[in-house]
Amino acid sequence: MHHDERYTPYIEMTGLLPFVQLVSRSTPNLNAAAVTALIDRWRPETHSFHLRTGEMTVTLQDVSMITALPIEGKPLCMSIDSEGWRQQMEALIGMSPQKPEVEDGGKKDRVPAGATFTWIAANFAHCPEDADDEVIQRYARVYMWYVISRTIFADGTGKNAPWMWLKALTVFDNKFSWGSAALAYLYRQLDDACRRTTKDGGVGGCMLLLSVWSWERLPVGRPKSSQWNTWNDHGNPVRQPTWAYKWDLVSEVASEVNLLYKQYTNEMDSLTPEQVRWFQS
């Protein structure tokens, strides 16, 4: 999805501008083996990682410093009721995905309320050059929906953008605490992921937040930061880089994932207090 500078005033109204500035440039590749080894040590009872050296967890301070998402404001509480979501979506962005066709006698599958990322990209990738303000707002809203559904509220499948996150963007200046919602969502995803036993189980939530948090505190799976791309803040102090910019470009992980997972598991089991960077709140 193309980031158009005409979206900026509306993104700034939501409080998402610093985060969008961060992820619209590029994000470091996810080290799946290191993340998996870390998630193995998550305990839902305490919402923390149980390590040999003690307990650690991601906090709101981490969210603010790494993602710059606002941690003050209204709670982001959205109803999961999807009754009439297609009509509401059409009123908000002008269209909605077509209903799947069902052949005679066929079974109608349940369709998630929302749209696939491919549908969004096919219809809203580029805002017309001669678009009026109303159309620009519509494209900006869809762009933010796409971004937060793939980053903050990723569900592990990488296929769909849920309707409720678009609904949250109905009013731009709602002053939501996006950072609090991101942290709560990450906790829930970690709770689910650490209980899974199947090989195809995934994890959602803001993996950029979790990865940078881990790299800052633990040596396990920590890449080498090689260089930094030029950061253009467009003269706006709100668009200054976050702590994640320290890991703008990192070294690639080339080894086989299963071997790395075993290596990282052994490293987690042998951590010493001197290797861990503690930041007590």
Accessible surface in RSA format (square Angstrom, percent):
REM  Atomic radii and reference values for relative SASA: ProtOr
REM  Chains: A
REM  Algorithm: Lee & Richards
REM  Probe-radius: 1.40
REM  Slices: 20
REM RES _ NUM      All-atoms   Total-Side   Main-Chain    Non-polar    All polar
REM                ABS   REL    ABS   REL    ABS   REL    ABS   REL    ABS   REL
RES MET A   1    63.46  32.9   3.02   2.0  60.43 143.9   6.87   5.8  56.59  75.0
RES HIS A   2    93.43  51.1  82.83  57.6  10.60  27.1  53.71  55.4  39.72  46.2
RES HIS A   3    39.80  21.8  25.40  17.7  14.40  36.8  24.48  25.2  15.32  17.8
RES ASP A   4    19.99  14.0  18.31  18.2   1.68   4.0   3.36   7.9  16.63  16.6
RES GLU A   5    80.09  46.0  69.14  52.3  10.94  26.1  56.27 108.8  23.81  19.4
RES ARG A   6    67.69  28.4  56.88  29.0  10.82  25.8  56.15  76.7  11.54   7.0
RES TYR A   7     1.85   0.9   1.85   1.1   0.00   0.0   0.29   0.2   1.56   1.9
RES THR A   8    15.92  11.3  15.92  16.1   0.00   0.0  15.92  21.4   0.00   0.0
RES PRO A   9    74.94  54.6  67.96  62.0   6.98  25.4  73.03  60.3   1.91  11.9
RES TYR A  10    29.77  13.9  29.77  16.9   0.00   0.0  17.88  13.4  11.89  14.7
RES ILE A  11     0.00   0.0   0.00   0.0   0.00   0.0   0.00   0.0   0.00   0.0
RES GLU A  12    70.06  40.2  58.95  44.6  11.11  26.5  21.05  40.7  49.01  40.0
RES MET A  13    80.65  41.8  71.71  47.5   8.94  21.3  63.96  54.4  16.69  22.1
RES THR A  14     5.34   3.8   1.76   1.8   3.57   8.5   3.01   4.0   2.32   3.5
RES GLY A  15    26.93  33.2   0.00   N/A  26.93  33.2  24.15  66.3   2.77   6.2
RES LEU A  16     0.00   0.0   0.00   0.0   0.00   0.0   0.00   0.0   0.00   0.0
RES LEU A  17     0.91   0.5   0.91   0.6   0.00   0.0   0.91   0.6   0.00   0.0
RES PRO A  18    16.42  12.0  15.75  14.4   0.66   2.4  16.01  13.2   0.41   2.5
RES PHE A  19     0.33   0.2   0.30   0.2   0.04   0.1   0.30   0.2   0.04   0.1
RES VAL A  20     0.05   0.0   0.05   0.0   0.00   0.0   0.05   0.0   0.00   0.0
RES GLN A  21    11.94   6.7  10.63   7.8   1.31   3.1   1.71   3.6  10.23   7.8
RES LEU A  22     8.01   4.5   8.01   5.7   0.00   0.0   8.01   5.6   0.00   0.0
RES VAL A  23    23.63  15.5   6.07   5.5  17.56  42.3   6.07   5.3  17.56  47.6
RES SER A  24    46.45  39.2   9.11  12.2  37.33  86.0  11.63  24.8  34.82  48.8
RES ARG A  25    69.89  29.3  34.08  17.4  35.81  85.3  34.90  47.7  34.98  21.2
RES SER A  26    44.54  37.6  32.38  43.2  12.16  28.0  41.17  87.7   3.37   4.7
RES THR A  27    61.41  43.7  41.64  42.2  19.77  47.1  11.82  15.9  49.58  75.0
RES PRO A  28    26.21  19.1   6.79   6.2  19.42  70.6  13.45  11.1  12.76  79.3
RES ASN A  29    93.03  64.2  80.64  77.9  12.40  29.9  28.38  68.3  64.65  62.5
RES LEU A  30    87.97  49.0  59.32  42.4  28.65  72.0  61.21  43.0  26.77  72.0
RES ASN A  31    12.84   8.9   8.14   7.9   4.70  11.3   9.78  23.5   3.07   3.0
RES ALA A  32    50.65  46.6  44.91  69.3   5.73  13.0  46.59  65.6   4.06  10.7
RES ALA A  33     3.26   3.0   1.26   1.9   2.00   4.6   2.38   3.4   0.88   2.3
RES ALA A  34     9.40   8.6   7.42  11.5   1.98   4.5   7.62  10.7   1.78   4.7
RES VAL A  35    12.26   8.1  11.13  10.1   1.13   2.7  12.22  10.6   0.04   0.1
RES THR A  36    63.47  45.1  62.68  63.5   0.79   1.9  40.28  54.1  23.19  35.1
RES ALA A  37     0.00   0.0   0.00   0.0   0.00   0.0   0.00   0.0   0.00   0.0
RES LEU A  38     2.76   1.5   2.76   2.0   0.00   0.0   2.76   1.9   0.00   0.0
RES ILE A  39    11.73   6.7  11.73   8.7   0.00   0.0  11.73   8.4   0.00   0.0
RES ASP A  40    58.88  41.2  42.92  42.7  15.96  37.7  18.34  43.2  40.54  40.4
RES ARG A  41    29.79  12.5  29.79  15.2   0.00   0.0  11.88  16.2  17.91  10.9
RES TRP A  42     0.32   0.1   0.00   0.0   0.32   0.7   0.00   0.0   0.32   0.5
RES ARG A  43    96.56  40.5  96.56  49.2   0.00   0.0  21.36  29.2  75.20  45.6
RES PRO A  44    22.18  16.2  14.15  12.9   8.03  29.2  14.28  11.8   7.90  49.1
RES GLU A  45   146.04  83.8 106.23  80.4  39.81  94.8  71.40 138.1  74.64  60.9
RES THR A  46    68.74  48.9  42.54  43.1  26.20  62.4  49.77  66.8  18.97  28.7
RES HIS A  47    70.80  38.7  69.28  48.2   1.52   3.9  43.90  45.2  26.91  31.3
RES SER A  48     7.34   6.2   7.34   9.8   0.00   0.0   7.34  15.6   0.00   0.0
RES PHE A  49     0.01   0.0   0.01   0.0   0.00   0.0   0.01   0.0   0.00   0.0
RES HIS A  50    68.04  37.2  57.69  40.1  10.35  26.5  37.31  38.5  30.73  35.8
RES LEU A  51    17.37   9.7   0.09   0.1  17.29  43.5   3.88   2.7  13.50  36.3
RES ARG A  52   162.25  68.1 119.57  61.0  42.68 101.6  41.68  57.0 120.57  73.1
RES THR A  53    29.66  21.1   1.33   1.4  28.33  67.5   8.14  10.9  21.52  32.5
RES GLY A  54    29.08  35.9   0.00   N/A  29.08  35.9  28.24  77.5   0.84   1.9
RES GLU A  55    93.80  53.9  74.89  56.7  18.91  45.0  28.14  54.4  65.66  53.6
RES MET A  56    15.19   7.9   6.85   4.5   8.35  19.9  15.19  12.9   0.00   0.0
RES THR A  57    41.63  29.6  31.34  31.8  10.29  24.5  31.34  42.1  10.29  15.6
RES VAL A  58     0.00   0.0   0.00   0.0   0.00   0.0   0.00   0.0   0.00   0.0
RES THR A  59    43.37  30.8  40.79  41.3   2.58   6.2  40.70  54.7   2.67   4.0
RES LEU A  60    67.45  37.6  63.99  45.8   3.46   8.7  63.99  44.9   3.46   9.3
RES GLN A  61   100.57  56.2  94.34  68.9   6.23  14.8  30.47  64.9  70.10  53.2
RES ASP A  62     8.80   6.2   7.68   7.6   1.13   2.7   1.13   2.6   7.68   7.7
RES VAL A  63     0.00   0.0   0.00   0.0   0.00   0.0   0.00   0.0   0.00   0.0
RES SER A  64    42.47  35.9  36.63  48.9   5.84  13.5   4.48   9.5  37.99  53.2
RES MET A  65    97.08  50.3  86.22  57.1  10.86  25.9  72.84  61.9  24.24  32.1
RES ILE A  66     4.25   2.4   4.25   3.2   0.00   0.0   4.25   3.1   0.00   0.0
RES THR A  67     0.33   0.2   0.33   0.3   0.00   0.0   0.33   0.4   0.00   0.0
RES ALA A  68    31.29  28.8  17.51  27.0  13.77  31.3  21.36  30.1   9.93  26.3
RES LEU A  69     2.38   1.3   0.44   0.3   1.94   4.9   0.44   0.3   1.94   5.2
RES PRO A  70    38.57  28.1  27.23  24.8  11.34  41.2  38.57  31.8   0.00   0.0
RES ILE A  71    59.07  33.6  44.46  33.1  14.60  35.2  44.46  32.0  14.60  39.6
RES GLU A  72   147.88  84.9 134.26 101.6  13.62  32.4  52.35 101.3  95.53  78.0
RES GLY A  73    52.40  64.6   0.00   N/A  52.40  64.6  23.39  64.2  29.01  65.0
RES LYS A  74   108.55  53.0 104.93  64.4   3.62   8.6  71.23  64.1  37.32  39.8
RES PRO A  75    99.06  72.2  87.03  79.3  12.03  43.7  92.83  76.6   6.23  38.7
RES LEU A  76    25.90  14.4   0.25   0.2  25.65  64.5   0.25   0.2  25.65  69.0
RES CYS A  77   105.46  79.8  75.20  83.9  30.26  71.1  40.10 101.6  65.35  70.5
RES MET A  78    45.13  23.4  20.63  13.7  24.49  58.3  17.53  14.9  27.60  36.6
RES SER A  79    64.75  54.7  46.01  61.4  18.74  43.2  42.20  89.9  22.55  31.6
RES ILE A  80   154.51  87.9 130.92  97.5  23.60  56.9 135.56  97.6  18.95  51.4
RES ASP A  81    94.29  66.0  79.49  79.1  14.80  35.0  31.85  75.0  62.44  62.3
RES SER A  82    39.79  33.6  34.58  46.2   5.21  12.0   5.98  12.7  33.81  47.4
RES GLU A  83   142.77  82.0 127.21  96.2  15.56  37.0  51.29  99.2  91.48  74.7
RES GLY A  84    33.24  41.0   0.00   N/A  33.24  41.0  25.49  70.0   7.75  17.4
RES TRP A  85    24.44   9.8  24.05  11.6   0.39   0.9   7.82   4.2  16.63  27.0
RES ARG A  86    28.27  11.9  27.86  14.2   0.41   1.0  15.37  21.0  12.90   7.8
RES GLN A  87   115.81  64.8 109.18  79.8   6.63  15.8  60.61 129.0  55.19  41.9
RES GLN A  88    70.81  39.6  63.63  46.5   7.18  17.1  35.34  75.2  35.47  26.9
RES MET A  89     0.00   0.0   0.00   0.0   0.00   0.0   0.00   0.0   0.00   0.0
RES GLU A  90    83.81  48.1  75.52  57.1   8.29  19.7  17.72  34.3  66.09  54.0
RES ALA A  91    94.08  86.5  50.23  77.5  43.85  99.7  62.19  87.6  31.88  84.5
RES LEU A  92    33.19  18.5  22.66  16.2  10.53  26.5  24.44  17.2   8.75  23.6
RES ILE A  93     0.50   0.3   0.00   0.0   0.50   1.2   0.00   0.0   0.50   1.4
RES GLY A  94    45.69  56.3   0.00   N/A  45.69  56.3  15.88  43.6  29.81  66.8
RES MET A  95    75.48  39.1  72.02  47.7   3.46   8.2  69.86  59.4   5.62   7.4
RES SER A  96    18.20  15.4   3.08   4.1  15.11  34.8   0.00   0.0  18.20  25.5
RES PRO A  97    22.17  16.2  19.91  18.1   2.26   8.2  20.05  16.6   2.12  13.2
RES GLN A  98   169.87  95.0 145.98 106.7  23.89  56.9  54.81 116.7 115.07  87.3
RES LYS A  99   136.35  66.5 120.45  73.9  15.90  37.9  67.04  60.3  69.31  73.8
RES PRO A 100    64.08  46.7  44.99  41.0  19.09  69.4  55.85  46.1   8.22  51.1
RES GLU A 101   175.81 100.9 141.34 106.9  34.48  82.1  60.39 116.8 115.42  94.2
RES VAL A 102    66.12  43.5  33.45  30.3  32.67  78.7  36.71  31.9  29.41  79.8
RES GLU A 103   150.47  86.4 137.34 103.9  13.12  31.2  58.48 113.1  91.99  75.1
RES ASP A 104   154.34 108.1 120.70 120.1  33.64  79.6  43.81 103.1 110.53 110.2
RES GLY A 105    90.53 111.6   0.00   N/A  90.53 111.6  44.70 122.7  45.83 102.7
RES GLY A 106    41.06  50.6   0.00   N/A  41.06  50.6  24.19  66.4  16.87  37.8
RES LYS A 107   184.98  90.2 157.29  96.5  27.69  65.9 107.15  96.4  77.82  82.9
RES LYS A 108   142.52  69.5 120.78  74.1  21.74  51.8  71.03  63.9  71.48  76.1
RES ASP A 109   105.38  73.8  96.15  95.7   9.22  21.8  32.69  76.9  72.69  72.5
RES ARG A 110   209.54  88.0 176.26  89.9  33.28  79.2  83.68 114.4 125.86  76.3
RES VAL A 111    59.45  39.1  42.19  38.2  17.26  41.6  42.85  37.2  16.60  45.0
RES PRO A 112    70.86  51.6  67.96  62.0   2.90  10.5  68.35  56.4   2.51  15.6
RES ALA A 113    24.63  22.6  13.42  20.7  11.21  25.5  13.43  18.9  11.21  29.7
RES GLY A 114     6.75   8.3   0.00   N/A   6.75   8.3   2.76   7.6   3.99   8.9
RES ALA A 115     4.60   4.2   0.00   0.0   4.60  10.5   4.04   5.7   0.56   1.5
RES THR A 116    57.94  41.2  56.87  57.7   1.07   2.6  51.74  69.5   6.20   9.4
RES PHE A 117    13.26   6.6  12.20   7.6   1.07   2.8  12.49   7.6   0.78   2.2
RES THR A 118   108.43  77.1 100.30 101.7   8.13  19.4  87.41 117.4  21.02  31.8
RES TRP A 119    47.69  19.1  41.92  20.3   5.77  13.5  35.63  19.0  12.07  19.6
RES ILE A 120     0.00   0.0   0.00   0.0   0.00   0.0   0.00   0.0   0.00   0.0
RES ALA A 121    36.77  33.8  31.69  48.9   5.08  11.6  31.89  44.9   4.88  12.9
RES ALA A 122    87.71  80.6  43.38  66.9  44.32 100.8  55.39  78.0  32.32  85.6
RES ASN A 123    53.36  36.8  35.31  34.1  18.05  43.5   6.62  15.9  46.73  45.2
RES PHE A 124     4.61   2.3   3.24   2.0   1.37   3.6   3.59   2.2   1.02   2.9
RES ALA A 125    26.51  24.4  23.87  36.8   2.64   6.0  23.87  33.6   2.64   7.0
RES HIS A 126   128.53  70.2 113.97  79.2  14.56  37.2  77.88  80.3  50.65  58.9
RES CYS A 127     8.34   6.3   0.00   0.0   8.34  19.6   0.00   0.0   8.34   9.0
RES PRO A 128    57.42  41.8  45.71  41.7  11.71  42.6  57.42  47.4   0.00   0.0
RES GLU A 129   161.59  92.8 136.67 103.4  24.92  59.3  64.99 125.7  96.59  78.9
RES ASP A 130   134.26  94.0 100.52 100.0  33.74  79.8  50.84 119.6  83.42  83.2
RES ALA A 131    19.70  18.1   0.10   0.2  19.59  44.6   5.99   8.4  13.70  36.3
RES ASP A 132    87.34  61.2  75.60  75.2  11.74  27.8  44.62 105.0  42.72  42.6
RES ASP A 133    79.97  56.0  72.80  72.5   7.17  17.0  37.82  89.0  42.15  42.0
RES GLU A 134   119.16  68.4 112.15  84.8   7.01  16.7  42.37  81.9  76.80  62.7
RES VAL A 135    36.90  24.3  36.90  33.4   0.00   0.0  36.90  32.1   0.00   0.0
RES ILE A 136    21.13  12.0  21.13  15.7   0.00   0.0  21.13  15.2   0.00   0.0
RES GLN A 137    52.73  29.5  52.73  38.5   0.00   0.0   3.55   7.5  49.19  37.3
RES ARG A 138    68.99  29.0  68.56  34.9   0.43   1.0   3.85   5.3  65.14  39.5
RES TYR A 139    29.13  13.6  28.69  16.3   0.44   1.1   5.69   4.3  23.44  28.9
RES ALA A 140     0.00   0.0   0.00   0.0   0.00   0.0   0.00   0.0   0.00   0.0
RES ARG A 141    22.38   9.4  22.38  11.4   0.00   0.0   0.00   0.0  22.38  13.6
RES VAL A 142     0.00   0.0   0.00   0.0   0.00   0.0   0.00   0.0   0.00   0.0
RES TYR A 143     4.25   2.0   4.25   2.4   0.00   0.0   1.48   1.1   2.77   3.4
RES MET A 144     0.00   0.0   0.00   0.0   0.00   0.0   0.00   0.0   0.00   0.0
RES TRP A 145     0.00   0.0   0.00   0.0   0.00   0.0   0.00   0.0   0.00   0.0
RES TYR A 146    28.54  13.3  28.54  16.2   0.00   0.0  12.72   9.6  15.82  19.5
RES VAL A 147    12.94   8.5  10.88   9.9   2.06   5.0  12.94  11.2   0.00   0.0
RES ILE A 148     0.00   0.0   0.00   0.0   0.00   0.0   0.00   0.0   0.00   0.0
RES SER A 149     2.81   2.4   0.00   0.0   2.81   6.5   0.00   0.0   2.81   3.9
RES ARG A 150   116.23  48.8  93.78  47.8  22.44  53.4  16.67  22.8  99.56  60.3
RES THR A 151    33.09  23.5  27.24  27.6   5.85  13.9  32.33  43.4   0.76   1.1
RES ILE A 152     0.00   0.0   0.00   0.0   0.00   0.0   0.00   0.0   0.00   0.0
RES PHE A 153     2.16   1.1   0.77   0.5   1.40   3.6   0.77   0.5   1.40   4.0
RES ALA A 154    22.95  21.1  21.98  33.9   0.97   2.2  22.95  32.3   0.00   0.0
RES ASP A 155    56.97  39.9  39.86  39.7  17.11  40.4  20.62  48.5  36.35  36.2
RES GLY A 156    40.67  50.1   0.00   N/A  40.67  50.1  12.05  33.1  28.61  64.1
RES THR A 157    84.87  60.4  58.40  59.2  26.47  63.1  64.85  87.1  20.02  30.3
RES GLY A 158    47.29  58.3   0.00   N/A  47.29  58.3  28.29  77.6  19.00  42.6
RES LYS A 159   136.71  66.7 131.63  80.8   5.08  12.1  78.25  70.4  58.46  62.3
RES ASN A 160    42.13  29.1  39.49  38.2   2.64   6.4   7.62  18.3  34.51  33.4
RES ALA A 161     0.00   0.0   0.00   0.0   0.00   0.0   0.00   0.0   0.00   0.0
RES PRO A 162    35.96  26.2  33.48  30.5   2.48   9.0  35.96  29.7   0.00   0.0
RES TRP A 163     9.11   3.7   8.55   4.1   0.55   1.3   7.97   4.2   1.14   1.8
RES MET A 164    51.09  26.5  49.51  32.8   1.58   3.8  44.52  37.9   6.57   8.7
RES TRP A 165    18.65   7.5  18.65   9.0   0.00   0.0  17.13   9.1   1.52   2.5
RES LEU A 166     0.00   0.0   0.00   0.0   0.00   0.0   0.00   0.0   0.00   0.0
RES LYS A 167    65.83  32.1  60.36  37.0   5.47  13.0  35.34  31.8  30.49  32.5
RES ALA A 168     3.22   3.0   0.00   0.0   3.22   7.3   1.92   2.7   1.31   3.5
RES LEU A 169     0.95   0.5   0.89   0.6   0.07   0.2   0.95   0.7   0.00   0.0
RES THR A 170    61.89  44.0  52.85  53.6   9.04  21.5  48.15  64.7  13.74  20.8
RES VAL A 171    75.25  49.5  70.24  63.6   5.01  12.1  73.39  63.8   1.86   5.0
RES PHE A 172    15.52   7.8  10.11   6.3   5.41  14.1  10.11   6.1   5.41  15.5
RES ASP A 173    70.70  49.5  59.61  59.3  11.09  26.2   5.80  13.7  64.90  64.7
RES ASN A 174    34.21  23.6  33.42  32.3   0.80   1.9   2.10   5.0  32.12  31.0
RES LYS A 175   131.74  64.3 124.57  76.4   7.17  17.1  87.08  78.4  44.67  47.6
RES PHE A 176    25.14  12.6  23.50  14.6   1.63   4.2  23.50  14.2   1.63   4.7
RES SER A 177     4.35   3.7   4.04   5.4   0.31   0.7   4.04   8.6   0.31   0.4
RES TRP A 178     3.36   1.3   3.36   1.6   0.00   0.0   2.15   1.1   1.22   2.0
RES GLY A 179     0.00   0.0   0.00   N/A   0.00   0.0   0.00   0.0   0.00   0.0
RES SER A 180    40.22  34.0  35.07  46.8   5.15  11.9  28.90  61.5  11.32  15.9
RES ALA A 181    17.27  15.9   6.79  10.5  10.48  23.8  14.80  20.8   2.47   6.5
RES ALA A 182     0.38   0.3   0.38   0.6   0.00   0.0   0.38   0.5   0.00   0.0
RES LEU A 183    18.50  10.3  18.50  13.2   0.00   0.0  18.50  13.0   0.00   0.0
RES ALA A 184    62.37  57.3  51.68  79.8  10.69  24.3  56.32  79.3   6.05  16.0
RES TYR A 185    39.90  18.6  34.96  19.9   4.94  12.9  31.03  23.3   8.87  10.9
RES LEU A 186     0.00   0.0   0.00   0.0   0.00   0.0   0.00   0.0   0.00   0.0
RES TYR A 187    40.57  18.9  40.57  23.1   0.00   0.0  31.99  24.0   8.59  10.6
RES ARG A 188   165.68  69.6 163.28  83.2   2.40   5.7  39.86  54.5 125.82  76.3
RES GLN A 189    19.31  10.8  19.20  14.0   0.11   0.3   0.00   0.0  19.31  14.6
RES LEU A 190     0.01   0.0   0.01   0.0   0.00   0.0   0.01   0.0   0.00   0.0
RES ASP A 191    20.67  14.5  20.67  20.6   0.00   0.0   4.56  10.7  16.11  16.1
RES ASP A 192    60.00  42.0  55.51  55.2   4.50  10.6  12.04  28.3  47.96  47.8
RES ALA A 193    16.56  15.2   5.21   8.0  11.35  25.8   5.35   7.5  11.21  29.7
RES CYS A 194    37.94  28.7   6.23   7.0  31.71  74.5   5.90  15.0  32.03  34.5
RES ARG A 195   150.09  63.0 125.06  63.7  25.03  59.6  64.44  88.1  85.65  51.9
RES ARG A 196   103.07  43.3  75.28  38.4  27.79  66.2  34.48  47.1  68.59  41.6
RES THR A 197   133.22  94.8  94.89  96.2  38.34  91.4  75.77 101.8  57.45  86.8
RES THR A 198    91.34  65.0  73.16  74.2  18.18  43.3  70.11  94.2  21.23  32.1
RES LYS A 199   216.00 105.4 175.69 107.8  40.31  96.0 126.39 113.8  89.61  95.4
RES ASP A 200   131.19  91.9  96.22  95.8  34.97  82.7  51.74 121.8  79.46  79.2
RES GLY A 201    37.86  46.7   0.00   N/A  37.86  46.7  10.03  27.5  27.82  62.3
RES GLY A 202    33.97  41.9   0.00   N/A  33.97  41.9  26.54  72.8   7.43  16.6
RES VAL A 203    34.52  22.7  20.66  18.7  13.86  33.4  21.19  18.4  13.34  36.2
RES GLY A 204     0.67   0.8   0.00   N/A   0.67   0.8   0.67   1.8   0.00   0.0
RES GLY A 205     0.90   1.1   0.00   N/A   0.90   1.1   0.00   0.0   0.90   2.0
RES CYS A 206     1.29   1.0   1.23   1.4   0.06   0.2   0.21   0.5   1.08   1.2
RES MET A 207    30.35  15.7  26.74  17.7   3.61   8.6  27.10  23.0   3.25   4.3
RES LEU A 208    21.90  12.2  13.14   9.4   8.76  22.0  16.99  11.9   4.91  13.2
RES LEU A 209     0.30   0.2   0.30   0.2   0.00   0.0   0.30   0.2   0.00   0.0
RES LEU A 210     0.28   0.2   0.28   0.2   0.00   0.0   0.28   0.2   0.00   0.0
RES SER A 211     6.87   5.8   5.05   6.7   1.82   4.2   5.11  10.9   1.76   2.5
RES VAL A 212     0.00   0.0   0.00   0.0   0.00   0.0   0.00   0.0   0.00   0.0
RES TRP A 213     0.67   0.3   0.67   0.3   0.00   0.0   0.61   0.3   0.06   0.1
RES SER A 214    10.42   8.8  10.42  13.9   0.00   0.0   4.61   9.8   5.81   8.1
RES TRP A 215     9.36   3.8   8.62   4.2   0.75   1.8   3.81   2.0   5.56   9.0
RES GLU A 216     3.78   2.2   2.74   2.1   1.04   2.5   2.85   5.5   0.94   0.8
RES ARG A 217    23.65   9.9  23.65  12.1   0.00   0.0   0.01   0.0  23.64  14.3
RES LEU A 218     0.01   0.0   0.01   0.0   0.00   0.0   0.01   0.0   0.00   0.0
RES PRO A 219    45.02  32.8  30.90  28.2  14.12  51.3  31.26  25.8  13.75  85.5
RES VAL A 220     2.49   1.6   1.09   1.0   1.39   3.4   1.28   1.1   1.21   3.3
RES GLY A 221    10.61  13.1   0.00   N/A  10.61  13.1   5.63  15.4   4.99  11.2
RES ARG A 222    92.22  38.7  66.98  34.1  25.24  60.1  25.47  34.8  66.76  40.5
RES PRO A 223    17.45  12.7   4.87   4.4  12.59  45.7  13.03  10.8   4.42  27.5
RES LYS A 224   167.56  81.7 162.07  99.4   5.49  13.1 110.35  99.3  57.21  60.9
RES SER A 225    41.47  35.0  14.07  18.8  27.40  63.1  14.07  30.0  27.40  38.4
RES SER A 226    75.92  64.2  41.82  55.8  34.10  78.5  42.68  90.9  33.24  46.6
RES GLN A 227   106.92  59.8 106.21  77.6   0.72   1.7  22.05  46.9  84.88  64.4
RES TRP A 228   132.70  53.3 106.51  51.6  26.19  61.5 103.23  55.0  29.47  47.8
RES ASN A 229    65.47  45.1  61.47  59.4   4.00   9.6  16.57  39.9  48.90  47.3
RES THR A 230   128.79  91.6 102.93 104.3  25.86  61.6  72.97  98.0  55.82  84.4
RES TRP A 231    35.25  14.1  11.18   5.4  24.07  56.5  11.18   6.0  24.07  39.0
RES ASN A 232    85.38  58.9  79.01  76.4   6.37  15.3  30.71  73.9  54.67  52.8
RES ASP A 233    39.23  27.5  38.08  37.9   1.15   2.7   2.18   5.1  37.05  36.9
RES HIS A 234    92.38  50.5  57.07  39.7  35.32  90.3  41.33  42.6  51.05  59.4
RES GLY A 235    72.65  89.6   0.00   N/A  72.65  89.6  39.84 109.3  32.81  73.5
RES ASN A 236    31.71  21.9  29.09  28.1   2.62   6.3  13.34  32.1  18.38  17.8
RES PRO A 237   107.43  78.3  93.89  85.6  13.54  49.2  95.57  78.9  11.86  73.7
RES VAL A 238    64.10  42.2  52.03  47.1  12.07  29.1  59.74  51.9   4.36  11.8
RES ARG A 239     7.21   3.0   7.21   3.7   0.01   0.0   0.07   0.1   7.14   4.3
RES GLN A 240    89.65  50.1  84.93  62.1   4.72  11.2  35.75  76.1  53.90  40.9
RES PRO A 241    51.85  37.8  31.20  28.4  20.66  75.1  31.20  25.8  20.66 128.4
RES THR A 242    18.12  12.9   3.24   3.3  14.88  35.5  12.16  16.3   5.96   9.0
RES TRP A 243   108.55  43.6 100.68  48.7   7.87  18.5 101.54  54.1   7.01  11.4
RES ALA A 244     3.85   3.5   1.38   2.1   2.47   5.6   1.38   1.9   2.47   6.6
RES TYR A 245    45.51  21.2  44.70  25.4   0.81   2.1  34.99  26.3  10.51  13.0
RES LYS A 246    83.16  40.6  76.51  46.9   6.65  15.8  59.17  53.3  23.98  25.5
RES TRP A 247    13.01   5.2  13.01   6.3   0.00   0.0  13.01   6.9   0.00   0.0
RES ASP A 248     8.17   5.7   3.82   3.8   4.34  10.3   2.45   5.8   5.72   5.7
RES LEU A 249    49.92  27.8  48.61  34.8   1.31   3.3  49.92  35.1   0.00   0.0
RES VAL A 250    23.79  15.7   7.82   7.1  15.96  38.5   7.82   6.8  15.96  43.3
RES SER A 251    49.93  42.2  37.39  49.9  12.55  28.9  37.36  79.6  12.58  17.6
RES GLU A 252   128.25  73.6 100.71  76.2  27.54  65.6  58.79 113.7  69.46  56.7
RES VAL A 253    69.54  45.8  38.62  35.0  30.92  74.5  42.03  36.5  27.51  74.6
RES ALA A 254   105.75  97.2  64.16  99.0  41.59  94.6  72.73 102.4  33.02  87.5
RES SER A 255    68.07  57.5  49.50  66.1  18.57  42.8  20.04  42.7  48.03  67.3
RES GLU A 256    92.66  53.2  79.32  60.0  13.34  31.8  60.93 117.8  31.73  25.9
RES VAL A 257    81.87  53.9  80.73  73.1   1.14   2.7  80.73  70.1   1.14   3.1
RES ASN A 258    97.36  67.1  96.67  93.4   0.69   1.7  18.08  43.5  79.28  76.6
RES LEU A 259   116.92  65.1 111.28  79.6   5.64  14.2 111.77  78.5   5.16  13.9
RES LEU A 260    14.81   8.2  14.51  10.4   0.30   0.7  14.77  10.4   0.03   0.1
RES TYR A 261    72.59  33.9  72.59  41.3   0.00   0.0  49.49  37.2  23.11  28.5
RES LYS A 262   131.75  64.3 128.92  79.1   2.83   6.7  78.34  70.5  53.41  56.9
RES GLN A 263    87.13  48.7  81.00  59.2   6.13  14.6  30.91  65.8  56.22  42.6
RES TYR A 264    13.52   6.3  13.52   7.7   0.00   0.0   4.12   3.1   9.40  11.6
RES THR A 265    32.19  22.9  32.19  32.6   0.00   0.0  32.19  43.2   0.00   0.0
RES ASN A 266    98.07  67.6  93.22  90.1   4.85  11.7  26.54  63.9  71.53  69.1
RES GLU A 267    60.39  34.7  57.11  43.2   3.28   7.8  32.33  62.5  28.06  22.9
RES MET A 268     2.84   1.5   1.38   0.9   1.46   3.5   1.38   1.2   1.46   1.9
RES ASP A 269    80.88  56.7  66.51  66.2  14.37  34.0  29.66  69.8  51.21  51.1
RES SER A 270    67.79  57.3  56.61  75.5  11.18  25.8  42.52  90.5  25.27  35.4
RES LEU A 271     1.74   1.0   1.59   1.1   0.16   0.4   1.74   1.2   0.00   0.0
RES THR A 272    49.07  34.9  49.07  49.7   0.00   0.0  43.85  58.9   5.22   7.9
RES PRO A 273    83.08  60.5  76.07  69.3   7.00  25.5  76.32  63.0   6.75  42.0
RES GLU A 274   153.39  88.1 114.91  86.9  38.48  91.6  75.18 145.4  78.21  63.9
RES GLN A 275    83.36  46.6  68.84  50.3  14.52  34.6  29.52  62.8  53.84  40.8
RES VAL A 276    10.17   6.7   0.00   0.0  10.17  24.5   0.19   0.2   9.99  27.1
RES ARG A 277   103.51  43.5  98.55  50.2   4.96  11.8  42.68  58.3  60.82  36.9
RES TRP A 278   100.18  40.2  72.27  35.0  27.91  65.5  66.93  35.7  33.25  53.9
RES PHE A 279   104.76  52.4  74.20  46.0  30.57  79.5  79.12  48.0  25.65  73.4
RES GLN A 280   167.06  93.4 127.57  93.2  39.50  94.0  44.73  95.2 122.33  92.8
RES SER A 281   132.11 111.6  59.11  78.9  73.00 168.2  61.11 130.1  71.00  99.5
END  Absolute sums over single chains surface
CHAIN  1 A    15025.7      11769.6       3256.1       8069.8       6955.9
END  Absolute sums over all chains
TOTAL         15025.7      11769.6       3256.1       8069.8       6955.9
